[in-house]
Amino acid sequence: MADNHAVVVAGRRIQAVVPFDELDSSIGRIDLTGRLLAPGFLDLQVNGGGGQLFSNSPDTDTLRLICRAHRKSGTAALLPTLISGNVKAMQTAIAAVHSAMESQIPGVVGIHLEGPYISVHRRGIHQERHILPIETDALDLMSSLTVGTTLVTLAPECAPLGAIARLVGSNTLVAIGHSDATYEQALAALEEGACGFTHLFNGMAPLQSRHPGCLGAGLNDERSWIGIIADGHHVHPANLRIALSTKPKGKVILVSDATAAAQCEISEFAWNGQTIYVKDGLCVLADGTLAGSTTTLLDAVSYLVKQLDLPLEEALRMASTYPAIAIGRSDEFGYIRRGNAANLVLLDETLDVVETWVDGIRYTFFEKNGCSDDEQKI
């Protein structure tokens, strides 16, 4: 954001960005001196937050609480994420998101269906009994949300020929993830219409000299975006640097993969019948398997700036502009410009959130207490 400019907000949208000396004197002003105004964050992978999990309770009340929890850390829009479950779970989750968007619950802009059409061998915490073969009815169901964005994570080796193209033809975005696909299978999926990779480095085979696999395809392909969980646990900082230096600018995006433990001080929680333990910022099963994260996009931005010396402006773009471009909604999100949604985050000099704006409404927050903060609309 340029200095000595004003952002004019009218209703849910940004009306103008103008120099101070051109601002109409009749317009009310908010002094942001000494603070940074950035586009509100857009998180494409949010399992939960504030003690709530979408997979456990896929309803509008849960969505409202999850969005509220992440709003405290500057996330103005998100895709609630459903991990592998049965067909009924998908139907219920899609219906909940549709209802949330129709009733304008602030922050919900679509859904991310992470599974159940993934590799048994790279399932992570997804339970094997929930992993299913792709059938025609499933393709119709995954594309049935008529509002917002639908993002589907699947394993290409588990998808019949034409399945990805059919999803894409129904305005559904497809990302490769939780996959044991070969390099060639991953490239074929991209040719068929897949556009990105879900939490690269996690849920896939490591890079090998003669078998680059999904990881190699994600790093080598210039067209696709890659999601990264930058929390200091999921991906080694050296691998983050490799990804940032390998992919074209704008193709590395931050995701939180947040669970109920994000913005919530808990030591364990249940997730699809499994107990997840929280310790030292990690969410794990009893055997040590990673199970989502405790992080937020603000945490990820701070990590990149402080641990990788990435310029703040680029880290902020990775949490806002690039995700918006990735899902084809940069005309709504990710930029401070005329016509875009008035989704903004106001940061102080220590990168703490002062306010978050969602669709033109200002939110400020009080001290954290367990899993709940008091939130106030201004």
N, C-alpha and C positions, 0 to 999 in steps of 0.2 A: 504494500500500500504506500502510495506516495505521501510525502510530508506536505503539510500546508494545503490539504484537500479535505473536503467534507463529503460524507456519504449521506445522501438524502433517502430516507425510508418512508414509504407511503403504504400503509396496510401491510401486506405480506411480502412486498417486493421492494427492491432497490430502485428508486426513481431516477437517481442521478449520482454521479461522482464529479464534483466540481471544485475548483480552487476556492479558498475561503473568500477571496475578494469578489467572487461572482455569486455568492450565496445570497438568496433573497433574505432581507432583514426580518421578514415576518415569520420565518421558519424557526421553530424552537431549536436550541443547541445543547449538546452534551459535550463537555470538555474532556477530551481523552489525553491530555498532555502527559507525557512520560509513560504512556502505555502503547501497546501494539494491537491494532485491530486487524484480524485475519479472517479469511473465510472459515465458517464453521466446519468442523471435521465431518467426514463421511466415512463410516465404518461398514465394510462389506461383510464382516463376519463377527457377529455378536451372539453368542450362545445365551448370555445372561448378564446380570449385574445387580448390585444392591440386594443380594440374597435370593434373587429370582433366577429361574432357568426356563427358557421358552419350551424346551423339549418336555420338561416335567409338567408344566401348566400352560398349554398353548391357548391362551385366552387374552382378551383385551386388557384385563386388569394387570396381568403379568407384563404385557407389552408397555403399558403406561409406566409401570415401576422401573422396568429396564431402561427405557428411554430417559426417565428422570435421573437414574443413577449415572448414566453416561453424559448427560447434559452438564453435570457438574465439572466434567473434564473437557468441555468444549465440543463434544460430539453433538451436532445439531441434527444429523440424519443417520440412519443405520438400516441394515438389513438383518432383522432377527433371524437366527439360524437354527434350523431343525436338523439334528443329526439322525442317523439311520434309525428308522422305526418301521412300523407296518403301514399299510395303505391308509388305514383309518387315522393314524397319527398325522399323515400328510394332509388328508382331507380337513381335519380339524384345524391344523396350523394355517393352512391356506385360507380357510374361512375366517379365522381370527384376524389375520393380516388384512383381509378384505374389509372386515368390519372396522378395524382400527383406522384404516385409511379413509373409509367412508365417513367416519365420525371425526376425522381430522385429529387423531391423537398425535401430538407433536413429536416428530422424529421418525416415525415409521414410514419408509418409502419403498417397501417391497419385502421380499423374502429370499433367503438363501437356503436351498435344500441341499444339505451336505450329506449325500447318500440318499437311499440305501444301495445305490447301484455302484458299489466300489469293490476293491479287491479285498478278499478275506485275509490275504497275507500282509496288507498294509492298512488294516482297519483301525489301528490305534485303539481308542477306547470304544469304538463302535462294536456292539455285540454281534457275534457271528450269526446268531439266530435272526437278526434283523436285516442281514445283507441279502438282497433279492435279485433275481434276474430281471432284466428290462423286458416288459411286455407292452403291447400297443396301448392298452388302457392306461398304463403308467405314464406313457408319453403324454397322453391327453391330460391326465391329472396334473403333471408337473407344469403344464402350460396353461392351466385353467384360471390363474389369477388374472383378472381383467384390468387391474389398476397397478401402477407402480412398476417395479423391476422384479423379475424372477431370475435368480442366478442358481444354476444347478451344478454341483460338483459331482463328477462321475469318473470312473476308471475306463479309459477307451477300450481296453482289452475285454471289458465286460459288456460293451455296448455293441449290438448288432449293426452291421453296415447300414447307414442311412438314418440311424436313430438321432445322432447329433444334428444332422442336417434338418431333420424334421422338427426338433426342438427349436433350433435357430429360426427356422421358417415360421414358427409360431411365436416369435418375439421373445424367446427365452434365451438367456445368456448361458453358455456352457463353459465351465472351467474344469481343467484336468486336476485330479487330486486323489489321495488315498489309492494310489495306482502302482501296479508293478509292470506297467506297459514298457515295451522296448522304445528306443529312440524313434524307430520307424513308425510304430503304432501311435506315438504321441504326435509326430508330424502329420500323420494321416488324419488324426482327429482335428488338428489345426486347419488342415485343408478342407475338412468337412464343415468347419465353422466354429470350432471351439476358439475362445478368445483369450484365455488366461490360465493361470495355474494357482491352485489354492495352497496357501502356506508352503511355498517352495522350501525344499530341504526336509520338510516333515511329511510323513506319510508316503514316502517314496524311497526307492533304493538309492544308496549313495553313488556318486559318480565313480565309474570304473574305467580303466584304460580302453577296453574294447566294448564296453557296454555303457554308453552314456545315459540311457534310460530317460525317464521323464525329467530328471534334474538337468541332464545335458540339453534336452530339447528346450526346456524353459529358459536356460541361460543363453542358448545359441540362437533361438528364434527372435528376430527383430520386431515382428508384428505383435506378439502377444505380451500381455502384462503378467507380472508375477506378484502375488501377495506375500508379504513377509511379516512374521511375528518378531518384532524387535524388542524383546524383553530381557535379553541377556541370558536366557535359558534355552529357548527353542533353537536359536541359530548362533553359532560362534561369530564374534565380530569380524574375524578374517573372512568368513563366508559372506557376511553382509557386504564387506568391501569388494569382494569378487563380484557379487551380484550387481552392485552399484557401478562398478567399472566396466562390466560386460554388457549389460542391457542398455539400450538407447535411453536417453533422458526422457522421463515421463512414463516409463514402463515398469518401474518398481513402486509399488504402493504399500502403505502400511495397513495392516489389519490387526485387531486386538485378539481375536479368538477368545474373547472374555467369557468367563463363567460367572456363576453366582458370587464368587469371591472377589470380583472386581467391585471396588467401592464398597466393600463390606468386610468387616473384621470377624471372620469365622475360621474355625480350624478344620472343619470337614463339612461335606454336604453330599446328598444323594443325587445321582444323575442316571436316569434310566435303569434304576435298580442296582446301581453300583455305588460304593462309597468312595468319594474323592477326598483325599487328604491335602490340607493346605499348610505349607511350611516354608518360610523364607522366600516367599513370593512364588513358590511352585505349587501347581495343582497336579497330583499324581494318584494313580491307583496304588494299592498296597505293594505291588511288584515293581513300582517305580515308573511305570508307563506314564508319559505326560498326558494330562487330561485338560486341555485348554489352558487358560492363563488367568492371572489376577490383574492383568495390565489394562490400560486404556490407551487410546491414541495419543493423549497428552503425554503419558509415560513414554511411549515409543518415540515421539518427537524429541523429548528431553534426552532419551538414551542416545539417539543418533547425534545430537548436538554435543553432548558432554563426553560420550565415549568414542565416537568416530570423528569428531571435529567436523561434522557436516554443517554447512551453512544453515542457519535457522530458516531462511527463506525456502531453501530446498526441502528441508524436513517438513515444513508446514505444507508445501505443495504435495508432498507424498501422503499427507493425511487429509487432503481436501481436493485440490485441483485434479490430481492424477486419478484418484478413484472415480471422480465425476466423469472424466473422459473415458475411463475404462468401461463404465456402464452406459455410456452414451447420453449422459444427462448434464453435460457441462453448460447447457443453456439454462439450467436451473440451479446447479450447485457448483461449489469449488472456485468461484470467482466473485470479487466485489466489483460489480459492473451493472449498468442499467438493465433492468428486466429480470435479473436473477433473483431467486428467493433471498429474502433478508435473513440469511443464516450466517451468523457472525460469532466470533469469539474474541473477547477482549482479554489480553494477557498483560501481566505486570512485568517488571524487569527481571523477576526470578522465574518466569514462565508459569506462574500460577494463574488460574482462571479468575478473572474479576466478574465477568458476566458472559453469558451465552445467549445469543439471539436465535430464536427459531421462528421462521415465518413472520418476522417483524415483532415478535414478543420478546421482551428482555427478561432474563432470569438471573437472579443473584442468589448466593448461597451462604448459609451459616456454617458453623463449625461441625465437623464430622462427629458422629456419635454412633458407633457400631455400624449398622447397615443403613442408617438414614440420616440425611441432612435436611434441615429446613430449607425450603426453596421459596423464593418470593418473586412473583411477577411484578415488574415495574411499569 
